[in-house]
Amino acid sequence: MKTTKKIILTTLSVFLLQTNAFSFCGFYVSKADTKLFNKASQVILVRDGNKNVVTMSNDFYGDVQDFAMVVPVPTILERDDIQVVDRYIFDKLDTYSGPRLVEYYDQNPCYMYDQYFGIRKFSEAATMSSMDMIEDEEEIKNYGVTIEAQYTVGEYDILLLSAIESSGLKTWLRQNGYQIPSDAEEVLDPYIKSDMKFFVVKVNLDEQLNSGYDYLRPIQISYESNRFMLPIRLGMANADEAQDLIIYAFTKDGRVETTNYRTTKIPSDKNIPTFVQDNFGQFYADAFDKAYKRNGRNTVFLEYSWDLSSSNYVKCDPCATTPPTYAELRDAGVFWTKPNNSNGWGGANYNGELFITRLHVKYDREHFPQDLFFQSTPNKEHFQGRYIMNHPVQGHLDCDQASSYYQMVLDRRENELDELAYLTGWKMDEYDYYVDTYAKKLERSRKDKKFNTGSIIPLNKVFQDSKIKSIVLSSLALLLMTSVYFGSVRRMN
């Protein structure tokens, strides 16, 4: 009896198909990483000319024998075009490029007065190796399916298939123990008509045991292709809800953008209340969801872009972690940079032009009917999802500028709550204390100032009265004459 294996058709298992720094000077506090999003997959895209290197990190948890995936690829890959890499590279890029929380500290107005103003998971087991999947050659031909190549790479058994029509491929997969969605033909057919091949992956249990890893490592492939795209429709064949995809794209030129969907910057450089620090992850998840819905659920969001060229000294501002090094870039698939002996600030121990783009897309079948098509642009503008906390001066302020400072903080905090409500949709009723604290400080400061001045009339008010002004000037003149007279008497004696 054959064991049925469901195919993992997620964006995690898709590949590319055929063919001026602004200084923020804040202090890094926290980041929003991919763990905030359910069913989030990650892909690294490296492209220069027609050469592509694509690395996938799968989010499969459970018994590894339940794992399988099918991926459209543009050509028949050679064994040397496929390798496995350590998952750490995704953690590195996620930490480096993720949306971040930064903080500033106000200057004390009493000391600095001038400055103050001035693949989807399945439970059914599968025990066959990829070699067991290969049936009688005549039966394979009857389905219009050809096994073009087969490899064992690391802990994976890999088949490269070509097919004549989608129903034959679907039947062959089912006959070989794969349970695929009922509407898979609709999804597979466009790729077959485009003469795509299919990269079929499952775990070799013996190799997995010998590898010493308790997780499935990312798979990396290299190939040449004219077109720059990701087939996300395949990832929606068995998806019952929207999925998140994080894309890290490396090019020589500049920012990577989608051509058939809008690429929109995530709301950034927003001032938010200081109490968000305790729950920044939930803040960003809600802010992203709000932006996603506000933009019609069919927008690709830019979360980070930066020039990492060796000639660019500033590689992040502020930095959540050190920038990628030469060795890390090589693991990510960047093939054109060269090592050097310099290991200066920014981790630029390499030579070469390099630009990184982080895109975030949340997709479903209704709002993303097409695959993602990309272009590499000459735009090298720096951007990062960045949210700002401003810490007020602590303690009692005892100077003439205290009241105006408290008023400024009060106004700022009211604006921060408004911004928070707009970004996340959170209810602000429970945060009244955030502004009330400084309303009370302002009231107390004004009372203290009034008490300290008492009935003293300011000098500028004094000189507005012509009579008082005349008396004061006469008294000064008399005082001067008296001083001159006594000075003369002393000289005579």
Buried (B, 14 or more C-beta within 10 A) or exposed (E): EBEBBBBBBBBBBBBBBBBEBEEBEBEBBBBBBBEBBEBBBBBBBBBBEEEBBBBBBBBBEEEBBBBBBBBBBBBBBEEEBBBBBEBEBBBBBBBBBBBBBBBBEBEBBBEBBEEBEEBBBBEEEBEBBBEBBBBEEEEBEEBBBBBBBBBBBBBBBBBBBBBEBBBBBBBBBBBBBBBBBEEBBEBBBBBBEBEBBBBBBBBBBEBBEEBEBEEBBBBBBBBEBEBBBBBBBBBBBBBEEBBBBBBBBBBBBBBBBBEEBEBBBBBBBBBBBBBBBEEBBBBBBBBBBBBBEEEEBBBBBBBBBBBBBBEBEBBBBBBBBBBBBBEBBBBBBBBBBEBEEEEEEBBBBBBBBBBBBBBBBBBBBEBBEEBBBBEBBEBBBBBBBBBBBBEBBEEEBEBEBBBEBBBBBBEBBBEBBEBBEBBBEBEBEEBEEBBEBBBEBBEBBBEBBEEEEEEEEEEEEEEEEEEEEEEBEEEEEEEEEEEEEEEEEEEEE
